[in-house]
Amino acid sequence: MLFDNKEKEYLLSILKSEPETVLNKKLISRLERSMKRIKPRSAKRKGLDWQKECCEMIGRVTGVKYDGKDDCGEIRSRESSRAGVDIIISGKAAEKFDWNVECKNTKNLSIPEWIRQAQNNSGGRDNWLLLIKSQSIPGKKIAVMSFDKFEQITKKLCGG
């Protein structure tokens, strides 16, 4: 369960009015830390780290080596705040993994907005893939794709 900042402020006021204990101090510290906004530089770093983790996964499933230092590799992470897909896939990797990938690593979810972004980046094709990592999701990592594409993949896997 997640609390909004007003609820956290209320809990803090209660905890601060209570006798000081080790647990009380710990809870106050955790609540105060959770209320701080992440700095833009930290947010970008967090997003790029998730993109690189997704690149590594694509490398594993395609058998094409991902090298984060190779700007010309078949699997590359796009720089933060650049237009287009978050992961650039070419060559043999693209033959095996035909997806336009949008990566999101955030606490707050804006799934409809991210789907529109992924759809726009795929140029009207149905091969968009949204990879999300979030503290607010049980399991923390999920993939979102169009239902039609899911059905197509499932038919292939099931021999239909």
Rosetta blueprint (number, residue, H / E / L):
1 M L
2 L L
3 F L
4 D L
5 N H
6 K H
7 E H
8 K H
9 E H
10 Y H
11 L H
12 L H
13 S H
14 I H
15 L H
16 K H
17 S H
18 E L
19 P L
20 E L
21 T L
22 V H
23 L H
24 N H
25 K H
26 K H
27 L H
28 I H
29 S H
30 R H
31 L H
32 E H
33 R H
34 S H
35 M H
36 K L
37 R L
38 I L
39 K L
40 P H
41 R H
42 S H
43 A H
44 K H
45 R H
46 K H
47 G H
48 L H
49 D H
50 W H
51 Q H
52 K H
53 E H
54 C H
55 C H
56 E H
57 M H
58 I H
59 G H
60 R H
61 V H
62 T H
63 G L
64 V L
65 K L
66 Y L
67 D L
68 G L
69 K L
70 D L
71 D L
72 C L
73 G L
74 E L
75 I E
76 R E
77 S E
78 R L
79 E L
80 S L
81 S L
82 R L
83 A L
84 G L
85 V L
86 D L
87 I E
88 I E
89 I E
90 S L
91 G H
92 K H
93 A H
94 A H
95 E H
96 K H
97 F L
98 D L
99 W L
100 N E
101 V E
102 E E
103 C E
104 K E
105 N E
106 T L
107 K L
108 N L
109 L L
110 S L
111 I H
112 P H
113 E H
114 W H
115 I H
116 R H
117 Q H
118 A H
119 Q H
120 N H
121 N H
122 S L
123 G L
124 G L
125 R L
126 D L
127 N L
128 W E
129 L E
130 L E
131 L E
132 I E
133 K E
134 S L
135 Q L
136 S L
137 I L
138 P L
139 G L
140 K L
141 K E
142 I E
143 A E
144 V E
145 M E
146 S L
147 F H
148 D H
149 K H
150 F H
151 E H
152 Q H
153 I H
154 T H
155 K H
156 K H
157 L H
158 C H
159 G L
160 G L
